[in-house]
């Protein structure tokens, strides 16, 4: 993956399948903001989009982690369990 400003290789889904921290996270953020800028967004809006996207992904991830191993596969079973929990309160 290259810096957004370099006009290099495209950002791919496989680029997002690794844990990023430090300078690597900064480069990934730069690539995403660069792509948003090329799509016509100004700097401020591109950064806001990146921030909101990050917040959305964190929230989604926390929600999904909370469901691992606890949720029934069948929606009817989940619904029944929620009704039982409400009745217990």
C-alpha positions in Angstrom: 0.0 0.0 0.0 1.3 3.4 -0.8 0.6 6.9 0.5 -2.6 8.5 -0.8 -0.7 11.4 -2.3 1.7 9.2 -4.3 -0.9 7.9 -6.9 0.3 4.4 -6.2 -1.5 1.1 -5.7 -5.2 1.1 -4.9 -6.3 0.3 -1.3 -7.9 -3.2 -1.3 -10.1 -5.1 1.2 -7.1 -7.3 2.0 -5.3 -4.2 3.2 -8.0 -3.9 5.9 -7.7 -7.4 7.2 -4.6 -6.7 9.4 -4.3 -4.9 12.7 -2.9 -1.4 12.2 -1.1 0.8 14.7 1.4 3.6 14.8 2.8 4.8 11.5 0.9 2.0 9.6 -2.4 3.3 10.9 -1.4 6.8 9.9 -0.6 5.7 6.4 -3.9 3.8 6.1 -5.8 6.9 7.3 -3.9 9.0 4.8 -4.8 6.6 2.0 -8.5 6.7 2.9 -8.5 10.5 3.2 -6.6 10.7 -0.1 -9.3 8.6 -1.8 -12.0 10.8 -0.3 -10.2 13.9 -1.5 -10.0 12.5 -5.0 -13.7 11.8 -4.9 -14.3 15.5 -4.4 -14.5 16.0 -0.6 -12.7 18.9 1.0 -10.1 18.2 3.7 -12.4 18.8 6.6 -15.2 16.6 5.3 -12.9 13.8 4.4 -11.5 13.7 7.9 -15.1 13.8 9.3 -16.0 10.9 7.1 -13.0 8.9 8.3 -13.7 9.7 11.9 -17.4 8.7 11.6 -16.5 5.5 9.7 -14.0 4.6 12.5 -16.7 5.2 15.1 -19.2 3.1 13.2 -16.8 0.2 12.8 -15.8 0.3 16.5 -19.5 0.3 17.5 -20.4 -2.5 15.1 -17.4 -4.6 16.3 -18.4 -4.2 20.0 -21.9 -5.1 19.2 -20.9 -8.2 17.3 -18.4 -9.3 20.0 -21.2 -9.1 22.5 -23.2 -11.5 20.4 -20.6 -14.1 19.9 -21.6 -17.3 21.6 -24.6 -15.8 23.3 -27.1 -15.3 20.4 -29.3 -18.0 19.2 -29.0 -18.7 15.5 -32.7 -18.7 14.9 -34.4 -15.3 15.0 -37.5 -16.8 16.7 -35.3 -18.2 19.5 -33.6 -14.8 20.0 -37.0 -13.1 20.1 -38.2 -15.6 22.7 -35.1 -15.1 24.8 -35.5 -11.3 24.7 -39.2 -11.6 25.8 -38.0 -13.8 28.7 -35.4 -11.3 29.8 -37.9 -8.5 29.7 -40.3 -10.5 31.8 -37.6 -11.2 34.4 -37.1 -7.4 34.9 
